[in-house]
Amino acid sequence: MAYIFLDESGDLGFKSDKRNSTYFIISVISCEDKKKLEKAVKKVHRSLRKKGIRLSAGILHCYKEKPATRRKMLRLLAESKISIMTICLNKKRVYTNLQEEKHELYNYVVNILLDRIMTKQLVISSGRISLIASKRETNKFLNENFSSYLSVQVERNHKVKLEILVRTPAAEKSLQAADFVSWAIFKKYEKNDDSYYRIIKDLIIEENMLFGPNTTKP
């Protein structure tokens, strides 16, 4: 069994004001055993409870946590046998027609990322391969469209049957780990701060800029 956990950081707003980010990051964690990810999340939860810190809805949100908590989680992940792949979308270079179709743009970017994952054989399994994406839409139709579009593309282009699940971070704890990874990479691009990124840098198999020059590890 192989797992791919997907999360994003930033937003897909295109207004030229401070409310919208300059970059949009989609990252994945791949692994064969998700127990280590779950243990890392639980360990951070326990350490916060011991300090009397309550989490919002019982979930770790990287952007809300203190620097010490962020570093603790990322260091635990750095010790795990996981691989990371990410795409950074430079929103200033996105074509106008795509700006108006945000759901299609998101699906398009995730499909490119999945294509790179399959081409590089980031996940190899004789059994099932599950992509578990963090739920970002409440609209059932949009979630179904996301799942069906990607599964069809992967099977057509790579002859791989991919199980796609949309889950909340509360239901799938490993997504909380993916949130920390995505945020750390986002911080590097959006704020020019790579202090968190450096903790997980060696786990990153590929990192590409979409609609802009490629970055590291092509």
C-alpha positions in Angstrom: 0.0 0.0 0.0 1.3 3.4 -0.9 0.0 6.8 0.2 0.2 10.3 -1.2 -1.0 13.1 1.1 -1.8 16.4 -0.6 -2.2 19.9 0.8 -1.6 23.5 -0.3 -0.6 26.9 1.1 -1.5 30.3 -0.2 -4.6 31.2 -2.1 -6.0 31.4 -5.6 -7.1 35.0 -5.4 -5.8 37.2 -8.1 -6.5 40.7 -6.8 -3.4 42.9 -6.6 -3.7 43.6 -2.9 -2.3 42.3 0.4 -5.2 39.9 0.9 -3.9 37.6 -1.8 -0.7 35.7 -1.8 1.9 36.0 -4.7 2.4 32.3 -4.8 0.3 29.2 -4.4 2.0 26.0 -3.3 0.7 22.4 -3.7 2.8 19.8 -2.0 2.6 16.0 -1.5 4.1 13.6 1.0 4.5 10.1 -0.2 5.2 7.0 1.9 4.4 3.3 2.2 3.5 3.4 5.9 1.5 6.3 7.2 1.8 5.2 10.8 5.0 7.2 11.2 3.2 10.4 10.0 0.4 9.7 12.4 2.8 9.2 15.3 4.6 12.5 14.5 1.3 14.3 14.6 0.2 12.6 17.8 3.6 13.3 19.5 3.2 17.1 18.8 -0.4 17.0 20.1 0.7 15.3 23.3 3.5 17.8 23.9 1.1 20.7 23.5 -1.5 19.1 25.8 1.2 18.8 28.5 1.7 22.5 28.3 -2.0 23.1 28.6 -2.3 24.4 25.0 -5.6 23.7 23.4 -5.8 23.3 19.6 -8.5 24.8 17.4 -10.9 22.0 16.7 -8.2 19.6 17.9 -6.2 20.2 14.8 -2.7 21.4 14.2 -2.6 24.4 11.7 1.0 25.3 10.9 0.4 29.0 10.3 -1.3 29.3 13.7 1.4 27.4 15.7 4.4 28.8 17.5 7.8 28.5 15.9 8.9 25.8 18.4 5.9 23.7 17.4 6.6 24.1 13.7 10.2 23.1 14.1 9.3 20.1 16.3 6.9 18.7 13.7 9.2 19.3 10.8 12.1 17.7 12.6 10.0 14.6 13.3 9.1 14.4 9.7 12.7 14.8 8.7 13.4 11.6 10.6 10.7 9.7 8.8 11.0 7.7 5.6 9.0 10.0 3.4 9.4 11.8 0.1 8.2 15.3 -0.8 7.3 16.8 -4.2 6.0 20.3 -4.7 4.8 22.7 -7.4 4.9 26.5 -6.8 2.4 28.5 -8.9 3.6 32.0 -9.7 0.2 33.7 -9.8 1.4 36.8 -11.6 2.1 34.6 -14.7 -1.2 32.7 -14.8 -3.2 33.3 -18.0 -6.3 35.5 -17.5 -8.7 32.7 -18.6 -7.3 30.4 -16.0 -7.7 33.0 -13.3 -11.4 33.0 -13.9 -11.6 29.2 -13.6 -10.1 28.5 -10.2 -11.4 25.0 -9.7 -10.1 24.0 -13.2 -6.8 25.7 -12.4 -6.4 23.8 -9.2 -7.2 20.4 -10.8 -4.8 21.3 -13.7 -1.9 22.0 -11.3 -2.5 18.9 -9.2 -2.6 16.8 -12.4 0.8 18.1 -13.4 2.1 17.2 -9.9 0.7 13.7 -10.2 2.2 13.3 -13.6 5.6 14.1 -12.2 5.0 11.7 -9.3 4.2 8.8 -11.6 6.9 9.7 -14.1 9.5 9.7 -11.4 8.0 6.6 -9.8 7.8 8.4 -6.5 5.3 5.8 -5.4 5.8 2.1 -6.3 3.3 -0.4 -5.0 2.0 -3.7 -6.2 -1.1 -3.0 -4.2 -3.3 0.1 -3.9 -2.1 3.6 -4.2 -4.2 6.2 -2.4 -4.1 9.9 -2.9 -5.6 11.6 0.2 -6.3 15.3 -0.4 -7.1 17.8 2.2 -10.8 18.9 1.8 -10.9 22.5 0.5 -14.4 22.5 -0.9 -17.8 22.0 0.7 -19.4 21.5 -2.6 -19.9 17.7 -3.2 -19.9 18.1 -7.0 -16.5 19.9 -7.0 -15.0 17.2 -4.9 -16.3 14.5 -7.2 -15.1 16.4 -10.2 -11.6 16.7 -8.7 -11.5 12.9 -7.9 -12.9 11.7 -11.2 -10.7 14.0 -13.4 -7.5 13.0 -11.7 -8.2 9.3 -11.6 -9.0 9.3 -15.3 -5.9 11.3 -16.2 -3.6 9.0 -14.1 -5.0 5.8 -15.5 -5.0 7.1 -19.1 -1.4 8.5 -19.0 0.3 6.0 -16.6 -1.9 2.9 -16.6 -2.2 3.2 -12.8 -5.4 2.9 -10.8 -5.3 5.6 -8.2 -7.8 5.7 -5.3 -8.6 9.4 -4.6 -10.0 10.4 -1.2 -10.9 13.9 0.0 -10.7 14.1 3.8 -10.5 16.6 6.6 -7.3 16.9 8.6 -9.4 15.9 11.6 -10.4 12.6 9.9 -6.9 11.9 8.4 -4.2 13.0 10.8 -1.4 12.6 8.2 -2.8 15.6 6.4 -1.8 17.8 9.3 1.8 16.8 8.6 1.3 17.7 4.9 0.1 21.1 6.1 3.4 21.8 7.8 5.4 20.7 4.8 3.4 22.9 2.4 3.5 25.9 4.8 7.3 25.6 5.2 7.8 25.6 1.4 5.3 28.5 1.0 7.2 30.5 3.6 10.3 30.2 1.5 8.7 31.7 -1.6 6.2 34.1 -0.2 8.3 35.6 2.7 11.8 34.7 1.5 12.3 32.8 4.7 13.8 29.3 4.3 14.4 28.6 8.0 11.7 26.0 8.1 12.2 24.8 4.6 15.8 23.8 5.4 14.7 21.3 8.0 12.9 19.2 5.3 15.0 20.1 2.3 16.7 16.7 2.0 13.3 15.0 1.7 12.3 17.0 -1.4 12.6 14.9 -4.5 11.4 17.6 -6.9 10.5 21.2 -6.6 9.2 23.1 -9.7 7.9 26.5 -10.5 4.8 26.6 -12.7 4.5 29.6 -15.1 8.0 30.7 -14.1 11.6 29.5 -14.1 12.3 26.0 -12.6 13.9 26.0 -9.2 15.7 23.1 -7.5 15.9 19.4 -8.1 14.5 19.1 -11.6 
